[in-house]
Amino acid sequence: MLTDFGRILVFFLIGTIFVAGGLIGSWVLRPKRGYPTKLSTYECGEEPVGKPWIKFNVRFYVVALIFLIFEVEIVFLFPWALVFKQLGMFAFVEAVLFILILGVGYVYVWAKGDLDWDKPSPQIPQYMKGLGVVSKAEMPSDQTVSVS
């Protein structure tokens, strides 16, 4: 048993030496001449405009996450396609059920408006003296908004 753990230790040490050797070797051999063009931000051959640290709209991330969720789920259809003939009607019913569940998720995301790129601005309720909390649609036009 000790020799099995010894083999793991030797493998770990060789891997550590390999990684450390690559990092140290590249640090020693690399050219150390920095100049402004080399140190500037690279944007696919375009001249960099503005600051590199800008805020992105959260819509980019939401759409990316929705894509990843559905993409990962669709990958499960490939193994199903390989064994479809062997499993017969059972595989077909399971696949239809799986696609229906994905369809329900898709309809939910669509109904929620996460697939719309231009999302309408939220209606934030306001507090009005004497009326309480009201939305802009319920707000009388002759009254001014009082935030307390």
LOLOTI-738239 format. One line per 2 residues: number of its first residue (from 1); their letters; for each residue z, x, y of C-alpha. Coordinates in pm, whole numbers, plus 50000, padded with zeros to 5 digits. Layout:
NUM	a	Z:X:Y  ... .
END
This chain:
1	ml	50000:50000:50000  50077:50286:50236 .
3	td	49727:50425:50191  49577:50090:50299 .
5	fg	49774:50096:50622  49688:50465:50659 .
7	ri	49318:50379:50644  49368:50117:50916 .
9	lv	49553:50372:51131  49277:50632:51084 .
11	ff	49012:50371:51169  49208:50270:51481 .
13	li	49247:50635:51591  48877:50708:51539 .
15	gt	48784:50396:51738  49021:50493:52021 .
17	if	48885:50849:52031  48527:50716:52029 .
19	va	48590:50481:52325  48796:50733:52521 .
21	gg	48538:51007:52453  48258:50787:52585 .
23	li	48449:50700:52902  48557:51058:52970 .
25	gs	48210:51195:52888  48038:50954:53127 .
27	wv	48293:51035:53399  48230:51411:53358 .
29	lr	47848:51393:53332  47768:51133:53598 .
31	pk	47629:51240:53934  47887:51214:54209 .
33	rg	47657:51167:54508  47711:50833:54672 .
35	yp	47494:50724:54963  47487:50394:55156 .
37	tk	47185:50245:54977  47330:50323:54636 .
39	ls	47670:50179:54730  47530:49857:54879 .
41	ty	47524:49524:54700  47219:49467:54479 .
43	ec	47073:49117:54490  46766:49126:54264 .
45	ge	46560:49338:54500  46643:49126:54805 .
47	ep	46818:49252:55113  47185:49150:55095 .
49	vg	47265:48891:55360  47619:48801:55457 .
51	kp	47943:48893:55290  47959:48928:54913 .
53	wi	48281:48724:54890  48172:48371:54972 .
55	kf	48306:48041:54846  48082:47852:54606 .
57	nv	48082:47479:54581  48294:47365:54285 .
59	rf	47992:47160:54169  47834:47479:54029 .
61	yv	48133:47532:53799  48158:47166:53695 .
63	va	47791:47152:53597  47822:47484:53412 .
65	li	48125:47362:53217  47955:47034:53126 .
67	fl	47651:47228:53007  47866:47458:52794 .
69	if	48056:47168:52638  47742:46984:52533 .
71	ev	47561:47303:52432  47842:47410:52199 .
73	ei	47854:47064:52045  47479:47059:51984 .
75	vf	47507:47389:51795  47693:47195:51524 .
77	lf	47370:47008:51446  47204:47321:51302 .
79	pw	47429:47349:50993  47385:46975:50944 .
81	al	47007:47018:50943  47032:47285:50673 .
83	vf	47222:47066:50427  47068:46731:50519 .
85	kq	46862:46694:50199  47156:46787:49976 .
87	lg	47401:46542:50133  47157:46253:50178 .
89	mf	47267:45935:50352  47622:46064:50410 .
91	af	47489:46347:50628  47270:46105:50821 .
93	ve	47560:45868:50896  47783:46160:50999 .
95	av	47513:46297:51231  47454:45956:51390 .
97	lf	47828:45919:51446  47847:46268:51597 .
99	il	47553:46199:51830  47707:45866:51933 .
101	il	48032:46042:52027  47832:46296:52230 .
103	gv	47642:46008:52391  47967:45839:52493 .
105	gy	48081:46166:52652  47748:46200:52829 .
107	vy	47763:45843:52963  48122:45904:53081 .
109	vw	48023:46219:53270  47722:46040:53416 .
111	ak	47925:45732:53521  48190:45956:53676 .
113	gd	47919:46110:53894  47960:46469:53776 .
115	ld	47587:46501:53707  47494:46397:54063 .
117	wd	47441:46705:54273  47508:46533:54606 .
119	kp	47841:46369:54547  47952:46120:54813 .
121	sp	48244:46229:55027  48578:46088:54917 .
123	qi	48729:45794:55103  49071:45918:55207 .
125	pq	49317:45640:55289  49488:45655:55629 .
127	ym	49830:45534:55738  49818:45282:56025 .
129	kg	50126:45164:56205  50189:44801:56120 .
131	lg	49922:44792:55845  50042:45063:55607 .
133	vv	49798:45266:55402  49440:45142:55440 .
135	sk	49097:45279:55359  48830:45322:55627 .
137	ae	48653:45007:55506  48968:44797:55562 .
139	mp	49050:44959:55897  49005:44740:56206 .
141	sd	48749:44887:56443  48964:44838:56755 .
143	qt	49262:45034:56618  49294:45410:56628 .
145	vs	49416:45611:56331  49775:45722:56361 .
147	vs	49882:45999:56125  50261:46034:56109 .
END
